[in-house]
Amino acid sequence: MNFLTGVLSDCRGASFRSLLLTGRQNLMNVTWYLIPLAAAVSLVWNASRYESTELILIRSGRMFLQIIVFMAIILGGLVALSYRL
Amino acid sequence: MSDARIRLKNPWIAGVLAFLLPGAGHFYQGRYFKAALYCTCILGLFFTGMAVAGWQAVQPPPKNALKQNKGTALLKYGAQAGVGIPALFALVQRERYYSDSNVPITEISAPLTTPFQGVVSYQDDAGHHAGQVTGSLTLEPAPEQFGKKAMTGTFQGTMDGEEIHLQLTNRVQLSKPIEASKFQGLVAGVKTTRNGQMTDLGHLNGEIRRPFWNWFEVPMDENEEQALHGELGKFHELAMVFTWVAGLLNVLAIWDAVEGPALEDGHEPESESDDTKES
């Protein structure tokens, strides 16, 4: 039975892990995931501060843009620093 | 800040509901827009993170995590647990995983037919055969021998593109029913005919699909965790960030359900410059 147990352990190893991941490899650049993240953070943060729907949406939109612009500036700086590296 | 214009009903019930399911507390209070917003944003982030990590982003901390020097695992899970039931289910799975009944399976009570893939190696009168097999596996209870229950079965499928039928011996074993892997390992002896006599010199190794509830949010060992991280790379970190942020954002939602919004509408300063103008 020890042999069987050993083989079962092998079955759970890396060779079978690849099967587990088949069909859901991410091809999208990780940066795009930051947009919904920023949108959700803006909405929840502002919803926890205001009650008016209109105010929540206006403030969230403003905060979302601020986050995106800030991240774009940082990204631009990093791209500039890594130019011709 | 508690706003008298907002009816919070019983704030503590709302807080507990908001913790268990993002948005539920606000729904209870009749604040439907906020309920929808919190539910969509928080659960959306959480389940996006889960999907990116193959639904394996939530890992419950081991029991006695602090004694085992695994405080980081506790912190990671603590952030995810903020979303309530979707993450708290991992604690149930941890109990099931570590229970004494979660052991490799050597017997079966009713016949089971399931897709199977793996490798086989056996000898018969035609010689030695080995290769990858894909097909359907049927497992069934085997007659008791010396008072010990066992299982046997048959495999019907293809080996390297050719039709094959295998009869399994009573030496069939499945790995633990509850593990983090989506596939359950199987190893079995194969009966063959050699020189006119039945032998059980062959063996079949592979895996069958594990039911969702038997792998979802089940604790991983270190090797499994590293393998997942190796496969996903930075997407694993992204998934973790999504689930952590979702849990932490729900703290704000819980606070809002208990105390109301942090600022009264129309009474907050527009910006620092506006304050300066006023003064």
Chai-1 contact restraints between the chains, C-beta under 6 A:
chainA,res_idxA,chainB,res_idxB,connection_type,confidence,min_distance_angstrom,max_distance_angstrom,comment,restraint_id
A,L4,B,Q173,contact,1.0,0.0,6.0,A-B,restraint_1
A,L4,B,V187,contact,1.0,0.0,6.0,A-B,restraint_2
A,V7,B,V187,contact,1.0,0.0,6.0,A-B,restraint_3
A,V7,B,N205,contact,1.0,0.0,6.0,A-B,restraint_4
A,L8,B,S175,contact,1.0,0.0,6.0,A-B,restraint_5
A,L8,B,G185,contact,1.0,0.0,6.0,A-B,restraint_6
A,L8,B,V187,contact,1.0,0.0,6.0,A-B,restraint_7
A,C11,B,G185,contact,1.0,0.0,6.0,A-B,restraint_8
A,C11,B,E207,contact,1.0,0.0,6.0,A-B,restraint_9
A,R12,B,S181,contact,1.0,0.0,6.0,A-B,restraint_10
A,R12,B,G185,contact,1.0,0.0,6.0,A-B,restraint_11
A,A14,B,A227,contact,1.0,0.0,6.0,A-B,restraint_12
A,F16,B,F183,contact,1.0,0.0,6.0,A-B,restraint_13
A,R17,B,A227,contact,1.0,0.0,6.0,A-B,restraint_14
A,L20,B,K182,contact,1.0,0.0,6.0,A-B,restraint_15
A,L21,B,E231,contact,1.0,0.0,6.0,A-B,restraint_16
A,N26,B,F235,contact,1.0,0.0,6.0,A-B,restraint_17
A,V30,B,K234,contact,1.0,0.0,6.0,A-B,restraint_18
A,V30,B,L238,contact,1.0,0.0,6.0,A-B,restraint_19
A,Y33,B,L238,contact,1.0,0.0,6.0,A-B,restraint_20
A,A40,B,C41,contact,1.0,0.0,6.0,A-B,restraint_21
A,A40,B,L45,contact,1.0,0.0,6.0,A-B,restraint_22
A,L43,B,L37,contact,1.0,0.0,6.0,A-B,restraint_23
A,L43,B,C41,contact,1.0,0.0,6.0,A-B,restraint_24
A,V44,B,C41,contact,1.0,0.0,6.0,A-B,restraint_25
A,V44,B,L249,contact,1.0,0.0,6.0,A-B,restraint_26
A,V44,B,L252,contact,1.0,0.0,6.0,A-B,restraint_27
A,A47,B,K34,contact,1.0,0.0,6.0,A-B,restraint_28
A,A47,B,L37,contact,1.0,0.0,6.0,A-B,restraint_29
A,S48,B,L252,contact,1.0,0.0,6.0,A-B,restraint_30
A,S48,B,D256,contact,1.0,0.0,6.0,A-B,restraint_31
A,R49,B,P261,contact,1.0,0.0,6.0,A-B,restraint_32
A,R49,B,A262,contact,1.0,0.0,6.0,A-B,restraint_33
A,R49,B,L263,contact,1.0,0.0,6.0,A-B,restraint_34
A,Y50,B,P261,contact,1.0,0.0,6.0,A-B,restraint_35
A,Y50,B,D265,contact,1.0,0.0,6.0,A-B,restraint_36
A,E51,B,I6,contact,1.0,0.0,6.0,A-B,restraint_37
A,E51,B,P261,contact,1.0,0.0,6.0,A-B,restraint_38
A,E51,B,D265,contact,1.0,0.0,6.0,A-B,restraint_39
A,S52,B,D265,contact,1.0,0.0,6.0,A-B,restraint_40
A,T53,B,F33,contact,1.0,0.0,6.0,A-B,restraint_41
A,L55,B,D265,contact,1.0,0.0,6.0,A-B,restraint_42
